[in-house]
Amino acid sequence: MPTPSALSTPINADHPKGLKAVQLFRDQYNKAGLNVVGAQYLNENPEFPAALAEVIRRHSITNQFAAEEVASTFDYPAEYAGPKPIAEQVTAIAKLLLLSPDRALEFIETTLPTLSLPEGIEGIGWGAFPTVDAVAERHFRKVTDPAERYCRAVILILEAIGASRIFTNYRKGQILPDRYRMHVRTAEKLRIIALAQPGDIQVFPFQFGIRHRGRSMRRACEVFIATEFGLGAFHGGNQLLIHPERLVRGEQLHMDLPGDEFAPGAGGGFSGAPCLCFVGGGVRFSTDHVSSPSVRCGSSSAFLP
């Protein structure tokens, strides 16, 4: 079976698998029998690249867990106007968590202008995310076990949310290494980002859930593009701290967080994943089974920059 790293490696047209798809396109193009006018029209048609991209996307998605999708029209609240300016995000999270913004601000000035967001993804934008190690060094340096560090970092973010608004943590006392962990795909992608962006805060694209609304969390993970990974409670909660207007009422799209895994019973299978919802006048942190789709929820995810 391919490793998680291999499964998430982007394939281009020069890869053997890409060359096969290119040959399929060549075969169909040759069968189309275009004349000079038709070929020129195809080349100049502005709708052709987008239609071709949609065909590739639609036919490259696995059918696994395809039944775990429901039609959803739930949207972000009107108060949420998209990600705030990235330098503002960096400054805000640095102040809140007592981190250094310097390297992230340097990255924004020198490198970010050379990068572009993935195309065709609704609601995507640049986000600022603290690293677990930086938070640990500032707040619980004596904790050295990576699994425990992550759980402590999640708890810290949830406590920060609770200090800023009405909040209920339905998994209080259960965010422990034997029951709560980062998904292996998310860990691998964050490792790649860390190699390119040393420092307390990293910058990469994310979306707040609308891309995968109505899908179960494992179905969302199944259809991630190669550079995509799930946000967990630490990273998704961080963005909620920066954008509190993202969750303000019940009748809106809530946040599934497939970047983390939760075992309902200590020592049992990791069949759950966390979610952040607005219920009864405040934000609620809980978990749900990864196979449960909801019209009210969408998986938050991020992308390699």
Secondary structure as UniProt FT lines:
FT   HELIX           4..7
FT   TURN            13..14
FT   HELIX           16..32
FT   HELIX           36..44
FT   HELIX           47..59
FT   TURN            64..67
FT   TURN            78..79
FT   HELIX           86..97
FT   HELIX           102..110
FT   HELIX           112..114
FT   TURN            119..120
FT   TURN            122..123
FT   STRAND          125..130
FT   HELIX           132..139
FT   TURN            141..142
FT   HELIX           146..164
FT   STRAND          167..169
FT   TURN            170..173
FT   TURN            177..179
FT   STRAND          180..182
FT   HELIX           184..196
FT   STRAND          201..207
FT   HELIX           210..212
FT   TURN            213..214
FT   HELIX           217..222
FT   TURN            226..227
FT   STRAND          228..230
FT   HELIX           233..242
FT   HELIX           244..246
FT   STRAND          254..256
FT   TURN            258..259
FT   STRAND          260..262
FT   TURN            266..267
FT   STRAND          272..279
FT   TURN            280..281
FT   STRAND          282..289
FT   TURN            290..291
FT   TURN            295..296
FT   STRAND          297..299
FT   STRAND          301..303
//
